[in-house]
Amino acid sequence: MAFSDQFLEELRARTGLADVISRHVKLVKKGREHLGLCPFHKEKTPSFTVNEDKGFYHCFGCEAHGSAFDFVMNTEGLTFPEAVEKLAQEAGMEIPRDTPEDRERQQQRQTLFDVTEKAATYFERQLRMPEGKGALDYLKNRGFDDDVIKRFRLGFAPDGRNVLKAALVKDGIEEDLMVAAGLIIKPDDDSRESYDCFRGRVMFPITDQRDRVIAFGGRILGDGEPKYLNSPETPLFHKGRVLYGLKLASGPARKDGTIIVTEGYTDVIALNRARFENAVAPLGTALTEDQIKLLWRVVPEPVLCFDGDAAGQKAAARAAERALPILTSGFGLRFAMLPTDEDPDSLIRSGGRDAMASIIEGALPLSEVLWRMETGGRLPKTPEERAASQKRLRDYARQINDSTLRSHFSSLFNDRIWSASRAGRKASGRGGDWAPSMHLEDAAGPKTPVSALERAQKVLLAIIINHPEIFDRVEETLGKFSFGKGRFDGLRQELISVLLKDAEMESDGVKDVLRERGYAESLDVLFRDPLISQNRHINAEATADDYQPLWNENVEFLKHLENAPEVEKVKKTGDAGIAEEDWEQTRALIKQSMPGSRD
């Protein structure tokens, strides 16, 4: 099967080389390249490099070299057509059929590049003509000097109905090609004449990653509407897959480790003028998944910079939610909010480069932005507020398809909700039972050290036995705790031994092995306790969102409980015969040591 150069070129542009290779090789970012152990020969010192900018990998040990297509062919044993089909499917691209019509469209696409380039050159010339003086004055007043104007190829579209059309006709360009390139508008009514798309506007050429002009943005001079106008969708231009300024920004961004996403063309140029050469912008729409993936091909954690007004906050919220389903380990977003009524240009003018740098350096991670979106940046105080916030935050976490990342987000949100709960109890002045909630009514009777310790120990053991998949994440924590001479420390040690040998064992298998090893009575005592048997947050049907907060609560509880003097006595002797008043005093001392317990 033959593939056109245009199709292969677009597929390369939409395929992250490092993403493809990292499925087989653990890569580490080193400057502009990624480094790892070569998959094509045995080595102990990494000599395998991946260069996203140039689109190839190279091994300095065995001389293996090639593109994403070569890598898939060599690692998966595919032919070239099979490798192309696989990568196209992953990129969501339909492979064009090799028909006369397809070949004609491909030829037209190449011709359209010539048309848009001629239009860009025309607009550049017009900026220096007498009729372009108003546009040039506007740019100069914005602080855009000749170097900036040349670097971004800024231009001017005269305010005439057919000015560009007439100029391109003189260059031998057919009207149908101008329409296809999005440069002129042809009314549905054939009796009416076509007309220029851009009139009386400062022009901003939009380029692809090969620096070819694919479309234009135009800003009106004066009070007309719309203020900003982009080219329509064309065979060259799909605005949801393009970022303004990306070609210029990619190199500096990889060198700096940061790429700044702002709201418009002039913001990008203003930042560039202030030596932030790593700035890009979407094209009049909310940031799309394709654009986020483009950013991740440059740096793992782009900074999204929004105006501080209500519209900017809504844009940040949309971007945050748009990113959740495609988040993967090692990639994220940070958010920088400008002061109200400021944009990058005005902030740099009033506060200088340092003011903007401070905003970028203070950018918040995605998890913090989601938290603030739901809580307004304050801890929810009442149980009702905490429950509502927890539900909404849990809904955010569930949108993340990467299971490891989803678990971390859930744990983080649950920890913060629990912190809010503790802060709420402190603020209400409530004393007495400060131990973590078991999601059941507390059993009657005094809260002795043994009941408090055993209660937390039981919860941890039951969670792991019912959900052994958590063991890999909690092995170190469980190993550090000693349950003293209580009945459950032997069970803890045996449980660790069982799961170290087979971390894939399911719950029923774990119970069977423990019974075979003499822990049947301990298991019966554990699972007969109503605290465990009636707790839907612990049982085998519970989800990670159910049991993870409970795990975190009891781990934190044991950390602060284990060093209390009265507890030390119980752990060493197993003696529960402690006076109630002594234990109450001990509990009060432990309470004071908990985080957030002091003003």
N, C-alpha and C positions, 0 to 999 in steps of 0.2 A: 504493500500500500504506500502510495506517495503522499507526502505531507508538504503543504506549501511553506515557504520560508516565513510568511506572515503568521501562519498558525503556530509554527514551532517557536517563533519569537514571542508571541503572546503567552504561550504555555510556559516558556522559561520565565517570563516576567511575573507570572502568577504562581510560580512554584518556588518555594523557599528551599534553596540547595541545602542549607544547614538542617532544615526540618527533615528533608528526605534522608540525609545521611545519619542524623542523630537517632533514627530508628534502629540503626545497626551499630553505631559507634558513639561512645560517650565523648562529647565534645566540650571543650573549655574555651571560652572567649579569650583571645589574646590580641589586644589591639583591634585591628581591622579584620583579623582572621579568627577561625576556630581551629583548635588543635586537638588531636586525639591519636589513639593507637591505630595503626593501619589495619583494616580488615582483610587485606590481601596478602599479608605475610606476618609472621610472628615477630614481635618486637616488645621490648620492655620500656624503651624510652620513646615517647610520642614523636613521630616524624611525619604524620599525616595532617595536611593543612587543607582548610576549606575557605575559599575566598568568595564571599557573596557578591562583592562588587564586580568581579571579573567572571563569575559564574562557573568556576571550575574547582576541582579538588586536585591535590598533588601530593604524592608521597616521596620524600627525599631518600627513603630507604630502598624501595623497590621500583621507583619511577612510575607507579600507577598514576594516571592522569585522565581527567575527563569531566564531562558535564553530569547533570542529574540523570539524563538518559543513560549514559555509560554506567553510572553507579548502579542503577536499578537493573540493567542488563547483567552486570558482572556479579552482583550479590544475589539476585533472584533467578538467574538463569533464563531471562526472557530475551526474545528477539527485540530489535529496535521498534517495530510496530507495536509489539505487546507492551513495551516500556512506555511508549507514547500514550497508548490507550489507558494504561494504569494511571499515569500521572494526570492525564486529562480528566479522567473520572474523579480523581481526588480533588482536582481544582474546580470541578463543576463545569467543565467545558465540553461542548459537543464537538466531536471530530467532524470536520466538513467533508462532505462527499466530493470525490474528484470528478466533477461533472463540468461540462462547458460553462454552465452558469456560475459554478463556484470559481472556476479559473477567471471568469470575467470579473467577478466581485473582487477577487484578490488583486487583479490588475488595477481595478478602480481604486482600491485602497492605497496602492503605491502611488497612483496618480494624485490622490487627494493630499498626500504629504507635500507634493510639489505645489498644489494650489494653496494650502494653508501657509506654506513658507513664503510664497509670493505675496500673500495678503499681509503677513507680518512685516515683510520688508517695505511694503507700501505704507503701512501705518507708521513705521519708524520714520520714513521720509517725510510724511505729512506733519509730524511733530515739529520738524525744523522749518516748515514753511510758514509764511505770514499768517495763514488761517489757523495754524497750530499754536500761535502765541499764547492764547488763553489756557490751553492745556499745559504748555510748558511752564507758564507762570504758576499754575496750580501745583505742579510737581515740585517746582523750586520752593514754593511756599511751604510745602510739606517737608522740606529739608532733603529732597532727593536730588543729589548732585549728578553731574554728567556720568560719573563712573557707575552709579546705581542705575541710572536710566539705561545705560548701555548693557550692564550685566543682566538686567531683567527684560531688555528689549522692549521698553515701554514705547507706546506710540499714540497716535491720534486718528480717530475716524471722523472726517469732516461731516458737517451737518447738511448732507444732501441726499436726496432719495436714491440716486443711482450712481454716486461718485465712485465707490469701490467697484461696482459692477462694470462701469465703463472702463476703468483702469485695467481690470483683469481681462476684459474682452480684447483690449489692445495687445495684451500679452498672449493672446491666442487661447484663452481658457473658455470652454463652453459653459453656457448658463446652467446646464444640468449638473455639471461638476461643482459649480458654486453653490447650488442648492444642496447637493449631497454633502458638501463640506460645512454646511451651516452658516454660510456667509451672506446669502441672500434668501429672502422669503418669497415663495411663489404662492399666490393666493389660490384657493380652490376654484375660484371663478376664473376660468381661462381668459376671460375677456379683460381682466385687469392685469396690469404690468407688474412684474416682480420688482422688489425693492431691497435695498441694503438692510441687513439685520442690525448693524451698529451704525449709529449716526450721532454726531456731536458728543462723542465719548472719548475719555482717556482709555487706551487699550492695554490690556495685560495678556500677552501670549501665554498659553498653557502648554507645557511640553510633556512628553513621555520620558521614560528613563534613558532613552537614547538622545535626548535633547532635541527631538523633532517636534515641531509645532503641531498640535492636534486640535486645538480649539482656542477660544478667546473669552476673556471677561472684559466688560466695559463699564466704566463709571461715568454717569451723566455729568456734564458740566452745567451747572445751574440747578433749577428746581424741578426738573422733569422727573417722571416716574417710568419704569422703576429706577431706583438709584443705581443698583448694580444689575447687570444683565450678563448671563452666560450663553455660550453657544448652545444650540439644541443638541440632543443626542444624535450622533453620526456614526458611521462605520469606524471612525477613529476615536471617538470620544464617548465614554460612559462615565458620567460625573461621579458616580458612586464608587468608582475604581481608581480614581485619580486624586492626587493631592498637589495643590499648587506649590511650586518651589521645591519639590522632592529631589529632583535631579541635582540642584545646587546644594541642597541641605545634607544629602546622604553622607558625603565625605566628612565634613565637619562634625556631623552627628556621631558617626562611628568613632571618630577621634576623641570627641568630648564625652561620649557615653550617654548623651542626652539628645533627644529631639523634642522641640517645642511645637505643639499644635495650637495655633491661634485661629481667630474667626474669619479673617479676610485677607485679600491680596495686600492692601496697604499696611496691615499689621505685620505681615511677613517682611515686607520691604523696610518698614520702620525698625524692626528688630535686627534685620540684616545690617542696616546702616549703623546700628549701635553695637556692632560686632557680635550679635547673636546670629551667626550664619547657619544655624541648625534649625531654622523655623520653617514650618509649612502650614497650609490651611486647607480645609475641605472647601468645596465649591458651592456654597450657598445652601447646603443641606446639613442635617445632623450627620455626625460621623457614622459611617457604615461599617459592617463587619469586614468587608474587603479592605477598607482603608485602615482599619485597626491592624489587620494582618500585614498590610504593606509596612506599617510603622514597626511592627515586631521583626520584620526582616532587617531592619536597620539597627534598632536597639531593643533590649528586652523590656524596658519600662519607660515608654514615652510620657512626657508631661503635657497634659491638656490644660491650656490656659484660657480661662473664660472671664468675661466681664462680670463684675460683682453685682450687677442688677438682677432682677427677677428672671429676665430672659436668659442671662448667663447661667444662673443656677438651674433653670430647667434644662438647658443644653447639657450641663454637667450630669444631671440626673439621667438624661436619655443616653448619654455616652456610657455611663456606668452600667446601666441595664443592658445596653447593646453588647457590652464586652463579656458579660457573665457566661453565656453559653459557650464561648470560644476560648475562655481562659484555660491555660495549661500551666503546669508547674514550670517555674522559671520565667514566666512572662506575666506582666501586669500593667497597670496604668497608675499614674499619679496626677493629682489635680491641683492646679494653682488658680486661686480666685483673686482677681484684681480688685482694688478698692472701688466702691460704688462711684459711678460716673467717670471712671478712668478706662482708657484702652491702652494698649502697649505704647502707642505713639505719645499720648498725653502724659503718661506716667514717666516715660523716658525724658520728655521735655521738662517736666517739673522736678523730677528727682534724680535724673541722670541714670546712667547704666546700672549703678549700684542698687537703685530702687527696684529695677526690674529683676536683677540678679537675686535679690533678697526674696522676691515673690517666688521665683523658680526654685530656689533652694528650700523654701518652706512648703513645697508641694506635698499634699497629703496622699497616702496610699489609698487604693480603691476601697479596702475594708473600712477605713476611717470615714470615707465619704458616704458609704452606705449607712454606717452607724449614725452619722450626723443628719443624713436625710430623714431617718426615722425618728430620731430623738431630739433633733434641734440642737445637738451638742450638749445636752444636759442628761443626767441620769434620771430615768423614769422612777418616780417615787412610790407610787401606790402599786399594790399587786395587780390592779386592773391595767395600769399603764405598762407594767413590766410584761404582763401576759400578751398585751397587744403588740408591743415592740418585738418580743421574742417571736411571735408568729410571723410578723412581716419580715424580720431578719432571716428567719428560717426559710421563708419563701424565696428570698434572694439566694441563699446558699443552695437551695435545691435546683436553681437554674444552671448551676455549674456542672458541666458534664464530666470533668476530670474528678474522679472519686477521691483521690488524695487531697486535692485542693478543696473540694467540697467539704471534706471532713475538717480540714483546718479552719475554714471560714466558720463552720458551725460551732466548733469548739471556741473560737475567739469570741463570737457573738454570745454564746452561752456563758462564758466566763465573765463577760462585761455585764450581762444581765444579772448574774449572781452577785457581782460587785455592787450593782445598784441595789440589790435586795439587802445586802449587808449594810450598805449606807442608809437605806431606808429604815432598817431596824434600829440603827444607832440614833438617827434623827428623831425617831418616835420615842426614844428614851426607854424602850422596852428592855427589861433585864431578863434574868432567868435563863430559859432554854435558848442558847445561842448556837447550838450544834446545827449542822446542815439539815435542811428539810429532807425527809425521807419520802415525801409525797403521800404519806399516811399519817393518821393521828398518832402521836407518840403513845407508846405503851404506858400504862399507869405505873406509878411507883417512883422512887427517888432516882435521880440521874447519877448513879455511882460511876466511878472510873471504869469498872468492868463493863457495865452496860453501854457506856459511851464508846469505849474502845471496840468492844465486840460488835456493836452496831455498825460502825464504820468498816471494820474488817470484813464482816459478813457481806456488806454491799459490794466491796471490791471483789471478793472471791466469787460471789454469785454472778457478777457482770462478766468476769472472764470465763467462768465455766459455761454460762449460757451463750456467750459471744466470744469464742476463742479467737476470732479474726482480729480482735483488738490487741492480742498479745504482742505482736511485733512492735507496736507503738508504745506499750506500757511496760515492757519487760524490765527495763532499767529501774523504773519507779517502783514496781512491785518487789524487785530484788533488794532495794535499799531499805525497805521497811522491815522491821522485826516485830512479830506479833507476840514476843516474849514467851512466857510459859503457858500462854493460853492454849485452848484446845485447837485453835485454827492455824498455828504457825507451821506445824508439820504438814497440814493440808496445803498451805501456801508454798512451801518448799517443794512438795511432791508435784504440785500443779506446774510450777516452773520447769521442773525436770521433764515432765511429760511433754509440754509444749515446745521445749527446746529441741526435743528429738523429732517432733512432728507438728510444726506450726499450722499445717493445713487440716489437722484433725477437727472434726465437727463436735458439737456439744455432747451428743449422746456417746460418742466414742471416748471423749475425755472422762465422762462419768463412769463408763464401764472400766476403763483402765484404773481409775482411782479406787474403785470398789475392789478390783482384783488385787490392788496393792495394800489393802487393809484399811481404807478410809471410808468404808460404807457407813459406819456410825456417824462420822463427822459430816458426811454429805446429808444424811437423814436429818441431823440436828439443824444443819444449815437451811435446807429447803422445807422443813416443817415450820420454820419461823414465819408467822404471818407477814412480818416486815418484808420477807423475800417472796413467799409464795403468792401473796396478794398484790404485789407491786407490779403494775403493768409497765413501769419504766425499766424493769429489770428482766422480766421473763423472756422466754425464747422468741416471742413475737415482737419484742421491742426493736425499734430501729436505733441507729447510731444517734439520731437527734434526740431520742428518748434517754438512752443510758449515758451518753457522753457527759451531759451536765452533772449527772449524779456522780459519775466517776470523778470529775474535776472537784466537785464540792467535798467529797470524802477524802481525797488525797490532800487537799488543802487543810482540811480539818485535822487529819492525822499529823501533818507536818508541825502544826502549832500545838497539838496536844501531847506529842510524844516526849517532849523534854520537860513537862511539868513534873515537879518532884514527887507528887503523890502517884502519878502515873508510872514513873520510874520504879517506884516500890512495887506496884502491882505487876509490872512486866518482869521484875526480877524474882518475885516470890509467888506470884499467882494468888496472893491474898487479897480478898475483897473486903476484909474486915476493917474498913476505914470509917471513922466517924463522919456522919453527914456534914457536920459543920466544917470539918477539915476539907472535905471535898468541895463544898461550896466556895470556900476561900481559894482553893486551887483553881476552880473554874473561873473565878473572877480575875485571877492573875493571868490565866491563859487568854481570856477575852481581851485584856488590855494589850496583849502582844500581837493580836491579829492586825493585818494591814487595814488602815482606815479607821482604827479604833481611837485615835487621838485627834484632837482638833489641830 
